[in-house]
Amino acid sequence: MAGILIQNGTVIDGTGAKGFAADVRVDGDRIVEVGSNLEPRGERVIDARGCVVTPGFIESHTHFDGTMWWQPDLDPLPGYGTTTVILGNCGFSAAPVSDDEQARLEMVKIFSFFEDIPEAPFVTNLPWDWRKWSEYKRSMTSRVRVPANYAAFVGHIAIRLAVMGMDAWTRVATPEEIAAMADHLEDALQAGALGMSDNLHDHDGQNRPIPTLVADDAEFVALFDVLERHPGCTYQVILDTFMRKTAPQSLDRLARLLKGKKVRVQLAGAIPALDFQQDIRAIMEPEVARLQAEGYDFWTGFSHVSPTNTLSIERSLIFAQSNDYVWHEVVLAETQEEKERLLRDPEWRARARDSWDNQVWAHAPMANPHTLHLRNSENGFGPINLTLKDYADSRGLHASDAMADWILANGVGSTVHMAPFPKDEELTAKLIRDPMTVGNISDAGAHLQMFCGGGENILIFTKYVREGLVTMEEAIHALTGKLASHFGLADRGVIRPGMRADIAVFNPDEIERREEYKRFDVPTGDYGISWRYTRDAAPMRLTLVNGMPTFMDGRFTGAMAGEFIGPVAGVDLAQAAE
């Protein structure tokens, strides 16, 4: 295709340096020239007057591992300037997998439960023609075409299940099994995985600690030894600052096991910003700073968007993760009739009230009915657009009974939505500016009936920049050059001659994080479909991926320009060029 010349824009190059007026010339998949008053040479000319020209945005934490196989357009990401997505987070990945069919299905079940992704398309839409991660990469790159570049971790949970089968839930590994896990990790890193992701946070719907919480020190040391042999790779781990608040113990353990090792670590959730987390923040923030000062290559992962929850009895992890395993019984019930029977049963209702009052975490939705909104009625019966507390008070009911009554009247497909948690915005701005953080954790591709993670990146501009909490240069750096440096993406994240032409062009006054709405396009098996949340484009004036427009003239172009990309050791794009 002919080249592209972007004229008359303000270039914010992704390094953190001040923006400057310049034109950008693209030839093929590369930026070839950045300068003033560049003359066209037969290229398509894009007038960027009033716009900023930036590196394409990196989605640092997604779960498209399964979703991209049945939703390859990655909607709505191209309309939000996204040019790279990171897969395989939180210990979950689609490879490696066991020869044992039960163990393979268990990996899908774990992924599906914790990331709120329908199990049926996961099983049927992926070919499962792999066992090792390298074979998965080969299948993915030959079969999947998407409009953004993608890089992927290998998940510790997947590795453990591939080697140990169902025993991964219950016991430590033998030396032989640990050696096999190390071989799987070596295979993945040699094939281009970003590193290994991990999970020291979650419990499942039966209140079982996930398999990685069972692993002993010997297992972790062996895997860290493999990571250390691959400079440029990252260990990403999610810590619990949200539920049981075990993060300090996990951090102490990791610091002990990683002492003296040259391993880059991303600590997702290490410095929490939500109001109810201030007790754990007081412990974690100084400890992370101390370890960084001692030379640990520890990066804090965070989201600039306050989380929200959706209570659903069709498929939801929220009850279980709120420590309400009585209401989770309704989620586990397989038929509509069984769900309705439980909701009507006086004995179940008594246990449910007790669970709401005595078992759930203090910050959980059930403990805060004034924050729960009756929003999504399946049959339109209503009432809607009022809080569960108001509904319960108007009927003189316990909140649990009130929600049961409302769902019975409105249909089992109805959902109740929690307002975003209050958070410390000054701390969030501080984390955006911090050179040792990984932002834009969005969970895009997961929790499809809870929220639309795609497009959350724009909030950094429409809130934090517009309110003066960070500069536009700081915001762009946080979404581009800093992330590229962290993940070792050598030729992305900066506007500079010779770099890949992953570019976003937008007018800061035009863009918005658009409202969510339902789209019915999720395959559920047996030719059925379900819905997910999505949103309209921000929009970008232009999104380029490897020099090809994926969003232009107010629409998605359909270009599937993305490539698999991997880490390179020693990448440093974090500092502004002189």
C-alpha positions in Angstrom: 0.0 0.0 0.0 1.0 3.6 -0.4 2.6 5.4 2.5 0.9 7.8 4.8 1.9 11.4 5.7 0.4 12.8 8.9 0.6 16.6 8.7 -0.1 19.6 11.0 -0.4 17.6 14.3 1.3 17.9 17.7 3.6 15.0 18.2 3.7 13.6 21.7 6.3 10.9 21.2 5.7 8.5 24.1 9.0 9.3 25.9 7.5 11.8 28.3 9.1 14.7 26.4 7.0 17.9 25.7 4.9 17.7 22.6 6.0 19.5 19.4 4.6 20.5 16.1 5.7 18.0 13.4 4.7 15.8 10.5 5.1 12.1 10.5 5.9 10.1 7.4 5.1 6.3 7.3 6.4 4.0 4.6 5.2 0.4 4.9 5.2 -0.7 8.5 7.8 1.9 9.7 8.0 5.5 10.7 10.6 6.9 8.3 10.6 10.6 9.0 9.5 13.1 11.8 9.9 16.8 11.0 8.5 20.1 10.0 6.7 20.9 6.7 7.3 17.5 5.1 6.2 17.4 1.5 4.0 14.6 0.2 5.7 12.0 -2.0 2.5 10.4 -3.3 1.4 9.2 0.1 -2.1 9.4 1.5 -2.2 12.7 3.5 -3.9 12.8 6.9 -4.6 16.4 8.2 -4.1 16.2 12.0 -4.7 19.9 12.6 -6.0 20.3 16.2 -4.9 16.7 17.0 -2.1 15.0 18.9 -0.1 12.3 17.1 1.1 9.6 19.5 2.3 6.1 19.7 -0.5 3.5 19.6 -1.9 2.6 23.0 -0.9 -0.7 24.7 -3.6 -2.6 26.6 -1.3 -4.0 29.4 -3.7 -6.5 30.9 -6.4 -8.3 28.8 -7.9 -11.7 28.6 -8.5 -12.1 24.9 -6.8 -15.5 25.0 -10.0 -17.2 24.2 -12.2 -14.3 23.1 -10.0 -13.4 20.1 -10.8 -16.7 18.5 -14.5 -15.9 18.2 -14.4 -12.1 18.4 -11.3 -11.3 16.2 -12.3 -7.7 15.6 -11.3 -6.9 19.3 -14.3 -4.5 19.4 -14.1 -1.7 20.4 -10.3 -1.4 20.7 -9.3 0.1 17.3 -11.7 3.0 17.9 -9.7 3.8 21.1 -6.3 3.9 19.6 -5.2 0.4 20.8 -2.4 -1.1 18.8 -1.1 -3.8 21.1 -2.8 -6.1 23.6 -1.2 -8.2 26.3 -2.7 -11.7 26.9 -2.1 -14.5 29.4 -2.5 -12.5 32.6 -3.2 -13.5 36.2 -1.8 -17.0 35.8 -4.4 -17.9 33.1 -3.4 -18.9 29.6 -4.7 -21.3 27.0 -1.4 -23.3 27.0 0.3 -25.5 28.0 -2.4 -28.1 28.4 -2.4 -31.7 29.6 -2.9 -34.9 27.5 -5.6 -35.7 30.0 -9.0 -34.5 28.8 -10.3 -33.8 32.3 -7.2 -31.6 33.2 -7.6 -29.7 29.9 -11.3 -29.0 30.6 -10.3 -28.0 34.2 -8.0 -25.3 32.8 -10.9 -24.0 30.7 -13.2 -24.1 33.7 -10.8 -22.1 35.9 -10.2 -19.5 33.2 -13.9 -19.3 32.4 -14.9 -18.9 36.1 -12.4 -16.3 37.2 -12.5 -14.2 34.0 -16.3 -14.5 33.5 -16.0 -15.9 30.0 -18.5 -18.4 28.6 -17.1 -21.9 28.7 -18.9 -23.2 25.6 -17.1 -21.1 23.0 -13.8 -21.6 24.8 -14.2 -25.3 24.3 -15.6 -25.3 20.8 -14.1 -22.3 19.0 -10.5 -23.1 19.8 -8.9 -26.0 17.9 -6.9 -27.3 20.9 -4.2 -28.6 18.5 -1.4 -28.0 21.0 0.0 -29.2 24.2 3.1 -27.0 24.6 3.0 -23.2 24.6 5.2 -23.1 21.5 2.6 -25.2 19.7 -0.2 -22.9 20.9 1.7 -19.9 19.5 2.1 -21.7 16.1 -1.6 -22.4 16.0 -2.6 -18.9 17.1 -0.4 -17.1 14.6 -1.5 -19.3 11.7 -5.2 -19.2 12.4 -6.1 -15.9 14.1 -6.1 -12.5 12.5 -6.8 -9.4 14.6 -6.5 -5.6 14.2 -3.9 -5.2 17.0 -0.5 -6.7 17.8 -0.5 -9.2 20.6 2.0 -10.5 23.1 1.3 -13.1 25.7 2.4 -14.5 29.1 2.3 -18.2 29.9 0.2 -18.8 33.0 1.6 -20.6 36.1 -1.9 -22.2 36.6 -1.8 -23.6 33.1 1.7 -25.0 33.6 0.8 -26.6 36.9 -2.4 -28.3 35.5 -0.5 -29.4 32.4 2.0 -31.3 34.5 0.0 -32.4 37.6 -3.5 -32.7 36.3 -6.2 -32.5 39.0 -3.6 -33.0 41.7 -2.5 -29.4 41.0 -5.3 -28.3 43.4 -4.3 -30.3 46.4 -0.6 -30.9 46.8 3.0 -29.7 46.3 4.8 -30.9 43.2 7.5 -33.6 43.2 11.0 -32.8 42.0 10.2 -34.5 38.7 7.0 -32.5 38.3 8.9 -29.3 39.0 11.4 -30.1 36.4 8.6 -30.7 33.9 7.1 -27.3 34.8 10.5 -25.7 34.2 10.7 -27.3 30.8 7.2 -26.0 29.9 8.3 -22.5 30.9 11.5 -22.8 29.0 9.6 -23.8 25.9 7.3 -20.8 26.2 10.1 -18.3 26.7 12.1 -19.6 23.8 9.0 -19.3 21.7 8.5 -15.6 22.5 6.3 -15.5 25.6 6.6 -12.2 27.6 7.3 -14.2 30.7 5.2 -16.0 33.3 2.0 -14.7 34.9 0.9 -15.9 38.3 -1.9 -15.6 40.8 -1.5 -15.4 44.6 -5.0 -14.0 45.0 -8.0 -16.1 44.0 -10.3 -18.8 45.5 -12.8 -20.6 43.3 -16.6 -21.1 43.6 -16.0 -23.9 46.1 -13.7 -21.7 48.2 -10.7 -23.7 47.1 -7.3 -21.8 46.8 -6.3 -21.9 43.2 -3.5 -24.3 42.3 -0.7 -21.7 42.4 -1.5 -21.0 46.1 -0.6 -24.6 46.8 2.9 -24.4 45.2 5.9 -24.6 47.5 9.1 -22.5 47.5 11.0 -25.1 45.5 8.5 -24.8 42.6 8.8 -21.0 42.6 12.6 -21.0 42.8 12.9 -23.4 39.8 10.6 -21.3 37.7 12.4 -18.1 38.7 15.7 -19.7 37.7 14.2 -20.2 34.2 13.0 -16.6 34.0 16.4 -15.3 35.1 18.0 -17.1 32.1 15.8 -15.0 29.8 16.6 -11.3 30.2 13.7 -9.1 29.0 11.1 -11.5 30.3 8.7 -10.6 33.1 7.1 -12.3 36.1 3.6 -10.9 36.5 1.7 -11.7 39.6 -1.7 -10.6 41.1 -1.6 -10.0 44.8 -4.6 -10.0 47.1 -5.2 -6.5 48.4 -8.9 -6.8 47.8 -10.4 -9.8 49.7 -8.3 -11.7 52.2 -5.6 -9.1 52.0 -2.7 -11.5 52.0 -0.5 -9.3 49.8 2.0 -8.4 52.5 2.8 -12.1 53.2 3.0 -12.8 49.4 5.3 -9.8 48.9 7.6 -10.9 51.8 7.8 -14.4 50.2 8.5 -13.1 46.7 11.2 -10.8 48.1 12.9 -13.7 49.9 12.7 -16.0 46.9 13.9 -13.4 44.4 16.7 -11.9 46.5 19.8 -11.6 44.2 17.9 -12.7 41.1 17.7 -10.5 38.0 14.0 -10.9 37.3 11.6 -8.1 36.4 8.4 -8.4 38.4 5.0 -6.8 37.9 3.0 -6.7 41.1 -0.6 -6.2 40.0 -2.5 -4.5 42.7 0.5 -3.9 45.0 -0.4 -0.3 45.8 -4.2 -0.1 46.0 -6.1 3.1 45.6 -9.6 2.3 46.7 -10.9 3.9 49.9 -11.6 0.6 51.7 -8.0 -0.6 50.9 -6.2 2.2 52.9 -5.2 -0.2 55.7 -3.4 -2.5 53.3 -2.0 0.5 51.3 -0.3 1.7 54.5 1.6 -1.6 54.6 2.3 -2.2 50.9 3.3 1.3 49.6 6.4 1.7 51.9 7.4 -1.9 51.5 7.3 -1.7 47.7 9.4 1.5 47.9 11.9 -0.2 50.2 12.4 -3.2 48.0 12.8 -1.0 44.9 15.4 1.0 46.8 17.2 -2.2 47.6 17.5 -3.0 43.8 14.5 -5.2 43.2 13.1 -4.7 39.7 9.6 -4.4 41.0 6.9 -2.6 39.0 3.4 -1.8 40.4 0.5 -2.7 38.3 -2.6 -0.6 38.7 -5.9 0.4 37.1 -6.9 4.1 36.7 -10.5 3.0 36.5 -12.4 2.2 39.7 -13.8 -1.3 39.6 -17.5 -2.1 39.6 -19.4 -5.3 40.1 -22.4 -6.9 38.5 -24.4 -9.4 40.4 -25.8 -12.1 38.1 -27.2 -15.5 38.9 -26.6 -16.8 35.4 -22.8 -16.6 35.5 -20.9 -14.6 38.0 -17.9 -14.9 40.3 -18.8 -11.9 42.4 -20.8 -13.8 45.1 -18.0 -16.3 45.6 -15.3 -13.6 45.6 -17.4 -11.7 48.2 -17.3 -14.8 50.4 -21.0 -15.4 49.9 -21.2 -19.0 48.9 -24.9 -19.3 49.7 -25.9 -17.0 46.9 -23.3 -18.7 44.7 -25.3 -21.8 45.0 -27.9 -20.1 42.7 -25.1 -19.3 40.2 -24.1 -23.0 40.2 -27.7 -24.2 39.7 -27.8 -25.4 36.1 -31.4 -24.7 35.1 -33.7 -21.7 35.3 -36.2 -23.8 37.3 -33.6 -24.8 39.9 -32.4 -21.2 40.3 -36.0 -20.0 40.8 -36.7 -22.9 43.3 -33.7 -21.8 45.4 -34.7 -18.2 45.4 -38.2 -19.1 46.7 -37.0 -21.7 49.2 -37.5 -20.4 52.9 -34.6 -22.5 54.2 -32.2 -21.1 51.5 -33.5 -17.6 52.1 -32.6 -17.9 55.8 -29.1 -19.1 55.0 -28.8 -16.3 52.4 -29.7 -13.6 55.0 -27.2 -15.0 57.4 -24.5 -15.0 54.8 -25.2 -11.4 53.8 -25.0 -10.3 57.4 -22.2 -12.5 58.7 -20.0 -13.8 55.9 -19.4 -11.3 53.2 -16.5 -8.9 53.1 -17.3 -5.5 54.5 -16.7 -3.8 51.2 -18.6 -6.4 49.2 -21.7 -5.5 47.2 -24.0 -7.4 49.5 -22.8 -5.4 52.5 -23.6 -2.2 50.7 -27.1 -2.4 49.2 -27.2 1.4 49.0 -24.6 1.1 46.2 -26.4 -1.6 44.3 -28.6 -0.4 41.4 -31.6 -2.4 39.9 -30.6 -1.6 36.4 -31.1 -4.5 34.0 -34.4 -6.2 33.9 -34.7 -9.2 31.6 -38.5 -8.8 31.0 -39.0 -5.1 31.8 -41.2 -5.7 34.9 -39.1 -3.4 37.1 -38.8 -1.3 39.0 -35.5 -0.2 37.7 -33.1 2.7 38.3 -33.3 2.6 42.1 -31.1 1.1 44.7 -31.6 -2.3 46.2 -31.7 -0.6 49.7 -34.5 1.7 48.6 -36.4 -1.2 47.1 -35.9 -3.3 50.2 -36.9 -0.5 52.6 -40.0 0.3 50.6 -41.1 -3.3 51.1 -39.8 -3.8 54.6 -37.5 -6.7 53.5 -34.0 -7.8 54.2 -31.8 -6.8 51.2 -31.2 -10.5 50.3 -34.9 -11.3 50.2 -35.5 -8.1 48.2 -33.0 -9.1 45.6 -34.4 -12.6 45.4 -37.9 -11.1 44.9 -36.8 -8.7 42.3 -34.9 -11.3 40.2 -37.9 -13.7 40.4 -40.2 -10.9 39.1 -37.8 -9.7 36.4 -36.2 -12.9 35.2 -33.1 -14.9 36.0 -31.2 -13.0 33.3 -31.6 -9.7 35.2 -28.6 -8.1 36.8 -27.9 -5.8 39.7 -25.0 -3.3 39.3 -22.7 -1.9 41.9 -21.5 1.7 41.6 -17.7 2.1 41.3 -15.7 1.9 44.5 -14.6 5.4 45.8 -10.9 5.8 45.3 -7.9 8.1 45.9 -7.5 10.1 42.7 -4.3 11.8 43.8 -2.7 8.5 44.4 -3.9 7.3 41.0 -2.3 10.3 39.4 0.9 9.6 41.3 0.9 6.1 40.0 0.4 7.3 36.4 3.5 9.5 36.8 5.6 6.9 38.6 8.4 5.5 36.3 8.1 2.0 37.9 4.4 1.3 37.3 2.3 -0.5 34.7 -1.0 1.2 34.1 -4.0 0.6 31.9 -5.0 -2.7 33.5 -8.5 -3.0 32.0 -9.4 -6.8 31.8 -10.6 -6.2 28.3 -11.9 -9.4 26.8 -13.1 -10.7 30.2 -16.1 -10.0 32.4 -18.1 -9.3 29.3 -21.5 -8.9 31.2 -19.9 -6.9 34.0 -18.3 -4.1 32.0 -16.5 -3.2 28.8 -12.8 -3.0 29.5 -12.0 -1.8 26.0 -12.1 1.9 25.9 -11.2 2.5 29.5 -7.8 3.9 28.4 -9.5 7.1 27.3 -10.6 8.0 30.8 -6.9 8.9 31.5 -7.4 11.8 29.1 -11.0 12.7 29.8 -10.6 12.7 33.5 -7.0 12.9 34.6 -5.7 15.2 31.9 -8.8 17.4 31.6 -8.8 17.8 35.4 -5.1 18.8 35.5 -4.0 15.8 37.6 -1.5 14.7 34.9 -0.2 16.3 31.7 -1.0 15.0 28.3 2.7 14.0 27.9 2.6 12.0 31.2 -0.6 10.3 30.1 0.7 9.3 26.7 4.0 8.0 28.2 2.0 5.9 30.7 0.1 4.2 27.9 2.9 3.8 25.4 6.7 4.2 25.9 6.7 3.2 29.6 4.7 0.0 28.8 6.8 -0.9 25.8 9.9 -0.6 27.9 8.5 -2.7 30.7 7.4 -5.5 28.4 10.6 -5.4 26.2 8.7 -4.4 23.0 11.8 -3.0 21.2 10.3 -1.2 18.2 7.0 0.1 19.7 5.8 2.8 22.0 7.7 5.8 20.6 7.3 8.1 17.6 10.7 8.0 16.1 12.2 7.1 12.7 12.8 3.4 12.4 10.1 2.4 14.9 7.0 0.4 13.9 4.2 2.6 12.7 1.8 1.9 15.5 0.2 5.4 15.8 -2.9 7.0 17.3 -4.2 10.4 16.1 -7.0 12.1 18.0 -8.4 15.5 19.0 -8.4 15.7 22.8 -11.6 17.7 22.8 -13.5 15.1 20.6 -12.8 11.9 22.5 -15.0 10.4 25.2 -15.2 7.1 27.0 -18.6 6.2 25.5 -21.4 4.6 27.4 -21.7 0.8 27.5 -24.4 -1.0 25.7 -25.3 -4.6 25.0 -24.3 -6.4 21.8 -25.6 -9.9 21.2 -22.8 -11.7 19.4 -21.2 -14.1 22.0 -21.5 -17.7 20.9 -22.8 -20.0 23.6 -23.0 -23.3 21.8 -25.9 -25.0 20.0 -26.1 -22.0 17.7 -27.1 -19.8 20.5 -25.8 -16.3 21.3 -25.6 -14.1 24.4 -24.7 -10.5 25.0 -21.6 -8.6 26.1 -21.0 -5.0 26.9 -19.3 -2.8 24.3 -19.2 0.9 23.5 -19.0 3.1 20.5 -15.7 4.5 19.3 -14.0 7.4 21.2 -13.3 8.1 18.3 -9.8 8.3 17.0 -9.1 10.3 13.8 -6.7 7.5 12.9 -5.4 4.3 14.4 -2.4 2.7 12.5 -1.1 -0.8 13.3 2.1 -1.7 11.5 1.4 1.2 9.1 -2.2 0.0 8.2 -5.3 1.9 9.2 -7.5 -0.1 11.5 -9.8 2.9 12.4 -10.1 5.9 10.0 -12.8 8.2 8.8 -15.0 7.4 11.9 -15.2 3.7 11.2 -13.4 0.4 11.7 -11.6 -0.5 8.5 -11.6 -4.2 8.9 -7.8 -4.4 8.5 -6.4 -7.3 10.5 -2.9 -5.8 10.7 -1.8 -7.2 14.1 1.2 -9.5 14.6 2.5 -11.6 17.4 5.3 -9.8 19.1 7.7 -10.8 21.8 10.2 -9.3 24.3 13.7 -8.1 23.6 16.2 -7.8 26.4 17.5 -4.4 27.4 14.8 -2.2 25.9 14.7 1.2 27.6 12.1 3.6 26.2 11.3 5.1 29.5 13.5 8.1 29.4 12.8 11.1 27.1 15.2 11.5 24.3 17.5 14.4 24.6 
